[in-house]
């Protein structure tokens, strides 16, 4: 006759249940703490000249952090002049306030005509590929590349040297690289070359050097602190210096 297997004490069951609950709660909390999940490209349209691109973006997954996400966006990248590339991202379903044109005129030298939303460019188009869509002009040194990854991203580069001026590519393993678009929260990131990049003038603060240190977090928030305090937010943001690479 075999022996009965000894039962673990009651407190062991309580400890195991508590451990499982903590693990489940921790995983759920980490999932909920994600500010956003980015957007995917639904459709892309081109101006016949290739100087303007319109992309419709769909939210991958909503996040309740910092309020609800705007579910559908429209991105327009256009070469307004040979030296000016404009990237505009906004809500595609609801009009948002923008500075009126009579206050801030936005003239263009290029005559652009955006194709209808349901128009699709052909695979034979030189500016189209399954992974990337490109806006460029032979007279301009600026190149815009829409990356059709999940989440999507984009890059602004210089034709003559290949230098990347603004790299908003997304990394699926790094949520900080996703575009987040909410009524009261916006997130867009840009990667910088590690060995030959410098960033100046973010926020308003007192430092020993104008150059920002790596992995330093600064916010554009007014706190009304005297300038003798080092490395903290000071009294102004909107009228203070702006980032310069």
WOSULGI-V468271 format. One line per field, one symbol per residue. ss: DSSP state (2 for helix, 1 for strand, 0 for the rest). phi: phi as a letter, one per 20 degrees, with the letter a starting at -180 (. if undefined). psi: psi as a letter, one per 30 degrees, with the letter a starting at -180 (. if undefined). Layout:
ss: ???
phi: ???
psi: ???
This chain:
ss: 00000000022222222222222222222222000000111111110000011111111000000000100111111111100111111110000000000000000000000000000000000001000111100000011111100000111111000001111000100122200111000110000000000001000001000010000000000000000001000000000000010
phi: .fefffeffffffffffffffffffffffffffffadncdeebcccfgfnebcccdddffafcffmnffffcccdcdbefbfdcdddccbfedcfdfcfgffecfceceeedcffggefcfeffffecbgdcccdbbgedeecdceeeecffbbcdcdffdnfeebddfedgecffeefcccfcbccbcbedgfecccccmemcbdcfbfffefmedcdebecldfffeelcfdebcfeefdgce
psi: klkkkkkllefeeeeeeeeeeeeeeeeeeeeffkelgallkelkkkkefgfkkkkkkkkeklkfkglklkeklkkjkkjelfgkkkjkklkffkklklkkffeikilkfkjkjkllegkkllffkfgklfekkkklkffkfkkkjkjhajllalkklkeefgkkejjhkkjffjfffkkkjlegkkkklkkkkefhkkklhkajlklflfkklkgkkklikkfhkkffkkhlkbfleegallkk.
